[in-house]
Amino acid sequence: MKKNVLKLSGLFLLTLTLVVACKPKEEEKVETEVAKLEITPTDYLPNDVLQSCVVSSTDFNSWFESGTATENGAVKAANSVTFGHKDNCDFYKWSEQMFLWITSPNTGVYGTSGRVFESPVFYTVSPEFGNNERKLIPHTPGILLSAMPNLEKSVGVDSEEGQATGDALMSKDGALIYYITMVNDVYAQFLSAVNAGKMKGDQFPTTQAELDAIIAYAKANNMPLPDATALAMEIKTSWVDASTIDSKELDRYVVIDAIVPTYNKTPTKWTILEKTQQVKLALLGVHIVGSTAGHPEMVWSTFEHQETTPNLSYSYLDKNNKTKTVSADTSGSWILNSKPTDTTNINISHMKFKGDSIYATPNNTISPSNTSRTKPWGVANAGVPNPENASVAASNSQVLSINNSVFSQLIGTDVRRNYLFIGSTWTDSGKAPNGSSYSATNTGSGVAIGTSQLANSTMETYIQNGTTYNENGSCFYCHHDFAKTGPTLLPSKLSHVYADIVRWKNAKVVTSK
């Protein structure tokens, strides 16, 4: 692959954390700290980026269970209860630590194999069944996870596993992209406590007192919470068949064994069968959503493997505060794009889901489409993206800077060096989201800030909204209350699976009588 990283020494819900008001950066302090880090970036990213968001070596080492960064070493979950957030960078650090945590190898309470997201700390959210219900499926050692394409119905059950638009996505090699949605144990116990009438449930937990109530409820049910201070989290992951990746490159991907569907295939229709198969899957993308202190709307963050999709052009600030432009990626080998030289005919869906089948869109067959990241670092190509950054270039520089900072401190061939942090979004002071994105003329309560046009090319492939600003271009456009009553922090409005799980638990109680 072209984009290689330099080897350095060094029971369901989906949540995202939202941002507070920010202070101007203390440039002299940042520059002094960066000098100590001696950052060496990957060859994927510009190496002269203004270092406006970095993780100090002291902080970075403290993230690791051992107290020192080690190759593929175990990282602790970020403490969301004591989460301090004076500026964008704090949200980006939280996101990076959470990603390193969920992709850490299992040790201690997590077990001896697999990664943290595969451990009993997380539950898989099932497709819909019955009366729009979903189950939480415990992660049990020795039992493989199940992954699904974005099927509206799979084997007769509704699903909301993949694309936000009901489309299907396929790699350039003809492999379907699969998805797994999970929630953590705190989320599951919070929902259960609310359903049992032990907590109000009018918003996701953000305080120690709320966490204490969840811990007490879980303890009464003999459910330990080893990482309780992570608070409520939902993660959504995207995967491709690992056999379609060059074997020489596979060690640069997080890989799991999983169960996936099989299909009866024609050129224009694939119908899912009852039979399943075991395959190795390689991780392409991750949404990480979680509640934190002061942010019940949750912080919404996303990551992608470096070789998933090419970027369109973007700008950034260099170390002299000069704006520079990076041209679109028009060469190289990409999982979701076979023709990077064509930057116009991109992100055009070839497949839709209906019933239990995947159908080709008009004038197409069941086939790959060429995907690009139109807003590479979560903001439009012009305008004011958030209250802290006066320009697109300044916002991009913060995201690029923390990527370089983390990559430079991960040791050796740590697999996590191959996953890019694309950005995070939240609302100012944790206000209920109104569904729109910040701009110079849209600054009211509840607008999405941070990287306020955030999308993952494997999950929001066909609603990236091009390169320009779109008022409805944030995660919160789909994850907010559309009712005329106005914005709300109710979990059932922020999460697409919360209410379905409640229905399942209620149905389970009724059935058990």
Phi, psi and omega per residue, in radians:
M1 nan 2.684 -3.074
K2 -1.299 -0.704 -2.986
K3 -1.600 1.406 3.138
N4 -1.651 2.529 3.101
V5 -1.523 2.412 3.070
L6 -1.124 2.454 3.094
K7 -1.362 2.046 -3.028
L8 -1.956 2.788 3.017
S9 -1.556 2.430 3.131
G10 2.892 nan nan
L11 nan -0.974 -2.380
F12 -2.441 2.457 3.098
L13 -3.001 2.758 3.114
L14 -2.331 2.056 -3.049
T15 -2.084 2.727 3.063
L16 -2.444 2.475 -3.072
T17 -1.627 2.498 -3.076
L18 -1.879 2.801 -2.919
V19 -1.750 2.728 3.101
V20 -1.860 3.101 3.105
A21 -1.084 2.542 -3.005
C22 -2.033 2.691 3.069
K23 -1.751 2.758 3.033
P24 -1.058 2.589 3.139
K25 -1.196 2.514 3.045
E26 -1.610 1.529 -2.946
E27 -1.031 -0.729 -3.073
E28 -1.139 -0.703 3.133
K29 -1.141 -0.729 3.137
V30 -1.098 -0.777 -3.100
E31 -1.117 -0.657 3.117
T32 -1.130 -0.732 -3.136
E33 -1.154 -0.733 -3.113
V34 -1.106 -0.683 -3.120
A35 -1.000 -0.609 3.138
K36 -1.225 -0.459 -3.065
L37 -1.376 -0.432 -3.086
E38 0.851 1.012 -3.051
I39 -1.118 2.266 2.979
T40 -2.085 1.912 -3.049
P41 -1.389 3.028 3.018
T42 -1.353 2.882 3.109
D43 -1.358 -0.035 3.091
Y44 -1.353 -0.562 -3.007
L45 -1.898 2.647 3.058
P46 -1.049 2.459 -3.076
N47 -1.705 0.071 -3.141
D48 -2.023 0.441 -3.106
V49 -1.176 2.457 3.008
L50 -0.997 2.141 -3.029
Q51 -1.469 1.255 -3.019
S52 -1.636 -0.096 3.076
C53 -2.603 1.824 -3.107
V54 -2.301 2.776 3.035
V55 -1.854 2.105 3.138
S56 -1.114 2.706 3.140
S57 -1.063 -0.618 3.122
T58 -1.106 -0.841 3.131
D59 -1.127 -0.767 -3.094
F60 -1.074 -0.799 3.113
N61 -1.077 -0.606 -3.120
S62 -1.187 -0.341 3.096
W63 -1.181 -0.458 -3.052
F64 -1.468 2.500 -3.140
E65 -0.980 -0.629 -3.101
S66 -1.407 -0.185 -3.087
G67 1.517 -0.026 3.112
T68 -2.472 2.421 3.109
A69 -1.092 2.242 3.102
T70 -2.278 2.707 -3.107
E71 -1.080 2.115 -3.094
N72 0.960 0.534 -3.088
G73 -1.355 2.818 -3.125
A74 -1.300 2.267 3.127
V75 -1.935 2.512 3.112
K76 -1.402 2.659 3.030
A77 -1.166 2.540 3.037
A78 -1.127 2.518 3.110
N79 -1.447 1.789 -3.082
S80 -1.382 -0.291 3.128
V81 -1.298 -0.713 -3.124
T82 -1.712 0.224 -3.088
F83 -0.952 2.076 3.071
G84 -1.719 2.417 -3.009
H85 -2.522 1.518 3.112
K86 -1.652 -0.318 -3.120
D87 -2.715 3.091 -3.119
N88 -0.961 -0.711 -3.034
C89 -1.016 -0.603 3.124
D90 -1.083 -0.673 3.105
F91 -1.194 -0.638 -3.137
Y92 -1.218 -0.636 3.078
K93 -1.137 -0.765 3.102
W94 -0.984 -0.783 -3.109
S95 -1.100 -0.804 -3.130
E96 -1.073 -0.775 -3.127
Q97 -1.135 -0.701 3.122
M98 -1.116 -0.680 3.102
F99 -1.120 -0.784 3.129
L100 -1.109 -0.575 3.128
W101 -1.203 -0.944 -3.023
I102 -1.160 -0.393 3.123
T103 -1.726 0.151 3.089
S104 -1.252 2.661 3.038
P105 -1.192 2.551 3.134
N106 -1.238 2.274 3.027
T107 -2.487 2.841 3.058
G108 1.018 -2.141 -3.062
V109 -1.162 -0.295 -3.098
Y110 -1.467 -0.297 -3.090
G111 2.009 -2.843 -3.048
T112 -2.168 0.082 3.132
S113 -2.558 2.828 3.137
G114 1.324 -2.896 -3.118
R115 -2.105 2.913 -3.011
V116 -0.985 -0.710 -3.131
F117 -1.146 -0.290 3.080
E118 -1.569 -0.142 -3.024
S119 -1.426 2.987 3.115
P120 -1.126 -0.115 3.064
V121 -1.166 -0.414 -3.128
F122 -2.026 2.729 3.076
Y123 -2.187 2.473 3.016
T124 -1.466 2.404 3.073
V125 -1.557 2.208 -3.083
S126 -1.331 2.862 2.920
P127 -1.106 2.902 3.098
E128 -1.232 2.632 3.048
F129 -2.631 2.877 3.062
G130 0.947 -2.238 -3.083
N131 -1.542 1.115 -3.109
N132 0.913 0.772 -3.106
E133 -1.803 2.703 3.056
R134 -2.357 2.579 3.098
K135 -1.860 2.704 2.946
L136 -1.706 2.160 -3.099
I137 -1.825 1.947 -3.111
P138 -1.069 2.493 3.026
H139 -1.475 2.041 -3.055
T140 -2.044 2.259 3.114
P141 -0.895 2.322 3.130
G142 1.571 -0.199 3.123
I143 -1.826 2.175 -3.076
L144 -1.284 2.600 3.028
L145 -1.294 2.696 3.075
S146 -1.912 2.358 3.131
A147 -2.061 2.565 -3.095
M148 -2.271 2.612 2.920
P149 -1.309 3.073 -3.099
N150 -1.351 1.148 -3.097
L151 -1.504 2.336 2.999
E152 -1.142 -0.690 3.007
K153 -2.421 2.288 3.060
S154 -2.191 2.077 -3.030
V155 0.885 0.767 3.042
G156 1.455 0.108 3.129
V157 -2.119 2.427 3.101
D158 -1.162 2.644 3.140
S159 -2.482 2.645 3.018
E160 -2.371 1.025 -2.987
E161 -1.635 -0.493 -2.912
G162 -2.192 -1.998 -3.047
Q163 -1.054 2.427 -3.137
A164 -1.179 -0.282 -3.037
T165 -1.864 0.055 -3.116
G166 1.437 0.192 3.098
D167 -1.533 2.934 2.995
A168 -1.937 2.687 -3.111
L169 -2.219 2.439 -3.084
M170 -2.355 2.470 3.103
S171 -1.232 2.899 -3.141
K172 -1.094 -0.352 3.137
D173 -1.610 0.159 3.067
G174 1.469 0.296 3.136
A175 -1.713 2.233 3.076
L176 -1.073 2.561 3.009
I177 -1.571 2.285 -3.110
Y178 -1.913 2.821 -3.052
Y179 -2.392 2.580 3.006
I180 -2.359 2.185 3.061
T181 -1.816 2.366 -3.094
M182 -2.395 2.760 2.947
V183 -2.263 2.738 -3.136
N184 -1.568 3.078 -3.053
D185 -1.144 -0.602 3.120
V186 -1.141 -0.763 3.089
Y187 -1.030 -0.811 -3.097
A188 -1.107 -0.746 -3.127
Q189 -1.268 -0.581 3.050
F190 -1.069 -0.866 -3.140
L191 -1.050 -0.738 -3.138
S192 -1.127 -0.709 3.133
A193 -1.136 -0.695 3.094
V194 -1.106 -0.783 -3.122
N195 -1.124 -0.514 3.139
A196 -1.519 0.015 3.131
G197 1.380 0.289 -3.121
K198 -1.596 -0.276 3.096
M199 -2.440 2.704 -3.112
K200 -1.169 -0.827 3.121
G201 1.334 0.405 3.137
D202 -1.424 -0.170 3.016
Q203 -2.826 2.845 3.102
F204 -1.183 2.625 -3.065
P205 -1.158 2.446 3.121
T206 -2.372 -0.212 -3.034
T207 -2.021 2.865 3.095
Q208 -1.120 -0.677 3.140
A209 -1.077 -0.747 3.109
E210 -1.154 -0.682 3.111
L211 -1.148 -0.702 3.122
D212 -1.019 -0.679 3.125
A213 -1.148 -0.669 3.118
I214 -1.190 -0.753 3.126
I215 -1.064 -0.757 -3.138
A216 -1.108 -0.738 3.120
Y217 -1.102 -0.790 -3.131
A218 -1.119 -0.708 -3.141
K219 -1.090 -0.697 3.127
A220 -1.109 -0.420 3.113
N221 -1.789 0.271 3.107
N222 0.995 0.760 -3.141
M223 -2.106 1.686 3.108
P224 -1.192 2.581 3.124
L225 -2.135 1.541 -3.017
P226 -1.146 -0.411 3.126
D227 -2.207 0.911 -3.029
A228 -1.055 -0.600 -3.081
T229 -1.235 -0.079 2.997
A230 -1.197 -0.297 -3.059
L231 1.046 -2.796 -3.009
A232 -1.411 2.271 -3.118
M233 -2.351 2.561 2.951
E234 -2.297 2.387 3.090
I235 -2.246 2.563 3.102
K236 -2.249 2.257 -3.036
T237 -2.137 2.578 3.093
S238 -2.096 2.531 -2.961
W239 -2.470 2.709 3.032
V240 -2.294 2.646 3.106
D241 -0.981 2.088 -3.060
A242 -1.138 -0.385 -3.124
S243 -1.203 -0.260 3.133
T244 -1.557 -0.009 3.118
I245 -1.780 2.427 3.098
D246 -0.889 2.207 -3.084
S247 -1.014 -0.477 3.130
K248 -1.274 -0.304 -3.113
E249 -1.787 -0.192 -2.953
L250 -1.134 -0.446 3.135
D251 -1.252 -0.034 3.091
R252 -1.690 0.152 3.134
Y253 -2.154 2.557 2.894
V254 -1.272 2.189 -3.051
V255 -2.175 2.422 3.064
I256 -2.319 2.795 2.921
D257 -1.589 2.362 -3.082
A258 -2.597 2.910 3.079
I259 -1.806 2.263 3.131
V260 -2.288 2.834 3.140
P261 -1.274 2.919 2.933
T262 -2.055 2.913 -2.991
Y263 -2.424 2.644 2.857
N264 -1.609 2.102 -2.916
K265 -2.001 2.364 2.877
T266 -2.248 2.966 -3.122
P267 -1.036 -0.443 -3.058
T268 -2.094 0.009 -3.128
K269 -2.696 2.263 3.003
W270 -2.032 2.152 3.129
T271 -1.908 2.270 -3.095
I272 -1.243 2.475 -3.135
L273 -1.882 2.867 3.106
E274 -1.166 -0.554 -3.088
K275 -1.227 2.430 3.070
T276 -2.036 3.006 3.112
Q277 -2.504 2.698 3.093
Q278 -1.665 2.276 3.127
V279 -2.444 2.865 2.954
K280 -1.598 2.316 3.140
L281 -2.044 2.485 3.095
A282 -1.875 2.341 -3.073
L283 -1.289 2.233 3.087
L284 -1.854 -0.824 -3.056
G285 -2.484 2.741 3.134
V286 -2.511 2.208 2.861
H287 -1.651 2.308 3.030
I288 -2.124 2.116 -3.111
V289 -2.217 2.304 -3.116
G290 -2.738 2.614 3.061
S291 -1.444 2.564 3.114
T292 -2.469 3.007 3.066
A293 -0.912 2.158 3.095
G294 1.398 0.008 -3.063
H295 -2.389 1.301 3.083
P296 -1.228 -0.269 3.076
E297 -1.293 -0.256 3.055
M298 1.424 2.684 3.056
V299 -1.619 2.261 -3.071
W300 -1.967 1.971 -3.034
S301 -2.228 2.734 3.133
T302 -2.554 2.611 -3.093
F303 -2.350 2.618 3.065
E304 -2.468 2.594 3.029
H305 -1.153 2.542 -3.063
Q306 -1.072 -0.427 -3.046
E307 -1.792 0.258 -3.090
T308 -1.283 -1.027 -3.085
T309 -2.483 2.612 3.061
P310 -1.306 2.687 3.067
N311 -1.570 2.565 2.828
L312 -1.401 3.067 -3.052
S313 -1.079 2.583 3.069
Y314 -2.603 2.872 3.130
S315 -2.037 2.797 3.084
Y316 -2.713 2.939 3.063
L317 -1.718 2.333 3.077
D318 -1.544 -3.068 -3.046
K319 -1.129 -0.276 3.099
N320 -1.769 0.272 -3.129
N321 1.098 0.451 3.094
K322 -1.667 2.344 3.127
T323 -1.320 2.258 3.092
K324 -2.184 2.744 -3.113
T325 -2.114 2.347 3.055
V326 -1.789 2.205 -3.136
S327 -1.195 2.781 3.086
A328 -1.053 2.559 3.045
D329 -1.232 2.021 -3.127
T330 -2.112 0.216 3.074
S331 -2.488 3.130 3.122
G332 1.681 3.029 -3.128
S333 -1.929 2.251 -3.036
W334 -2.292 2.538 -3.128
I335 -1.094 -0.707 -2.999
L336 -1.953 0.329 -3.123
N337 -2.676 2.083 -3.140
S338 -1.720 -0.094 -3.076
K339 -2.466 1.199 -3.087
P340 -1.142 -0.301 3.112
T341 -1.145 -0.416 3.129
D342 -1.637 1.795 -3.122
T343 -1.715 0.163 -3.124
T344 -1.836 -0.866 -3.103
N345 -1.539 1.249 -3.061
I346 -2.238 2.764 3.038
N347 0.965 0.813 3.103
I348 -1.983 2.016 -3.045
S349 -1.144 2.372 3.050
H350 -1.848 -0.176 -3.016
M351 -2.519 2.522 3.061
K352 -2.271 2.731 3.069
F353 -1.751 2.466 3.015
K354 -2.703 2.237 -3.107
G355 1.080 -2.191 -3.101
D356 -1.870 0.374 -3.033
S357 -2.358 2.809 2.999
I358 -1.834 2.190 -3.114
Y359 -1.990 2.486 3.022
A360 -1.206 2.484 3.039
T361 -1.282 2.842 -3.093
P362 -0.905 2.356 3.106
N363 1.210 0.274 3.110
N364 -2.231 2.935 2.955
T365 -1.989 3.052 3.003
I366 -1.189 1.831 -2.957
S367 -2.814 2.868 3.100
P368 -1.194 2.643 2.933
S369 -2.043 2.788 -3.131
N370 -1.570 2.109 -3.054
T371 -1.896 2.410 3.006
S372 -2.336 2.725 3.008
R373 -1.522 1.937 -3.059
T374 -1.407 -0.508 3.054
K375 -2.122 1.445 -2.919
P376 -0.936 -0.591 -3.079
W377 -2.158 0.578 2.919
G378 1.443 0.179 3.080
V379 -2.365 2.819 3.140
A380 -1.218 3.031 -3.085
N381 -1.487 0.016 3.103
A382 -2.777 2.784 3.097
G383 1.817 -3.023 3.129
V384 -1.832 1.937 -2.987
P385 -1.393 -0.441 -3.109
N386 -2.862 2.947 -3.067
P387 -1.110 -0.419 -3.082
E388 -1.524 -0.567 -3.065
N389 -1.864 2.090 -3.110
A390 -1.370 -0.200 -3.121
S391 -2.507 2.815 3.054
V392 -1.067 -0.755 -3.117
A393 -1.030 -0.691 -3.138
A394 -1.164 -0.709 3.111
S395 -1.136 -0.835 3.123
N396 -1.020 -0.649 -3.108
S397 -1.122 -0.641 3.100
Q398 -1.107 -0.772 -3.125
V399 -1.187 -0.766 3.101
L400 -1.092 -0.696 -3.102
S401 -1.096 -0.781 -3.119
I402 -1.262 -0.548 3.019
N403 -1.036 -0.858 3.127
N404 -1.061 -0.706 -3.117
S405 -1.102 -0.804 -3.138
V406 -1.199 -0.822 -3.132
F407 -1.013 -0.688 -3.073
S408 -1.188 -0.354 -3.067
Q409 -1.865 -0.167 3.004
L410 -1.280 2.421 -2.955
I411 -1.554 2.448 2.974
G412 0.972 -2.240 -3.095
T413 -1.776 0.584 3.108
D414 -0.861 2.144 -3.043
V415 -1.060 -0.435 -3.069
R416 -1.272 -0.196 3.066
R417 -1.177 -0.218 -3.066
N418 -1.651 0.051 -3.101
Y419 -1.974 2.135 -3.094
L420 -1.488 2.355 2.932
F421 -1.405 2.084 -3.098
I422 -1.583 -0.570 3.107
G423 2.712 3.094 3.126
S424 -2.496 2.607 3.085
T425 -2.387 2.711 -3.104
W426 -2.847 -2.979 3.066
T427 -2.063 2.713 3.127
D428 -1.079 2.147 3.101
S429 1.080 0.352 3.073
G430 1.236 0.418 3.137
K431 -1.161 2.724 3.095
A432 -1.057 2.256 -3.091
P433 -1.187 2.445 3.085
N434 -1.739 0.024 3.060
G435 1.636 -0.141 -3.098
S436 -1.878 2.904 -3.107
S437 -1.830 2.575 3.135
Y438 -1.055 2.501 2.926
S439 -2.683 3.050 -3.124
A440 -1.054 -0.436 -3.137
T441 -1.940 0.143 3.116
N442 -2.356 1.443 -3.002
T443 -2.081 0.221 -3.045
G444 -1.247 3.087 -3.128
S445 -1.070 2.336 3.026
G446 1.558 0.054 3.082
V447 -1.334 2.642 3.123
A448 -1.289 2.304 3.093
I449 -2.157 -2.922 -2.972
G450 1.301 -2.349 3.010
T451 -1.462 1.505 -2.836
S452 -1.411 0.055 3.060
Q453 -2.155 0.675 -2.963
L454 -1.220 2.397 3.047
A455 -2.693 2.646 3.056
N456 -1.865 2.260 -3.032
S457 -1.200 -0.206 3.091
T458 -1.722 -0.158 -3.065
M459 -2.192 -0.523 3.032
E460 -2.082 0.700 -3.019
T461 -0.868 -0.821 -2.963
Y462 -1.786 0.177 3.038
I463 -2.284 0.687 3.045
Q464 -1.346 -0.188 3.045
N465 1.089 0.571 3.052
G466 1.182 -2.659 -3.066
T467 -1.763 -0.298 -3.038
T468 -1.638 2.897 3.141
Y469 -1.086 2.412 3.048
N470 -2.319 2.177 -3.096
E471 -1.003 -0.510 -3.126
N472 -1.773 0.532 -3.002
G473 -1.676 0.223 -3.131
S474 -1.859 2.937 3.064
C475 -0.970 -0.591 -3.030
F476 -1.290 -0.185 3.080
Y477 -1.049 -0.707 3.093
C478 -1.555 -0.486 -3.038
H479 -1.842 1.094 3.014
H480 -2.680 3.064 -3.099
D481 -1.504 2.097 3.133
F482 -1.482 -0.045 -3.068
A483 -1.228 2.748 -3.132
K484 -1.223 -0.212 -3.130
T485 -1.227 -0.242 3.058
G486 1.777 3.116 -3.077
P487 -1.021 2.600 3.128
T488 -2.562 2.777 3.067
L489 -1.834 0.181 3.128
L490 -1.005 2.243 3.125
P491 -0.934 -0.617 -3.110
S492 -1.173 -0.330 3.107
K493 -1.640 -0.519 3.137
L494 -1.411 -0.587 -3.095
S495 -1.889 2.445 3.114
H496 -1.448 -0.143 -3.079
V497 -1.995 -0.290 -3.032
Y498 -0.971 -0.942 -3.084
A499 -1.110 -0.612 3.124
D500 -1.114 -0.658 3.125
I501 -1.202 -0.691 3.091
V502 -1.051 -0.754 3.110
R503 -1.048 -0.723 3.122
W504 -1.091 -0.783 -3.111
K505 -1.150 -0.688 3.082
N506 -1.103 -0.757 3.128
A507 -1.117 -0.652 3.136
K508 -1.116 -0.711 3.133
V509 -1.126 -0.768 3.141
V510 -1.087 -0.762 -3.105
T511 -1.118 -0.555 -3.041
S512 -1.376 -0.167 -3.116
K513 -1.296 nan nan
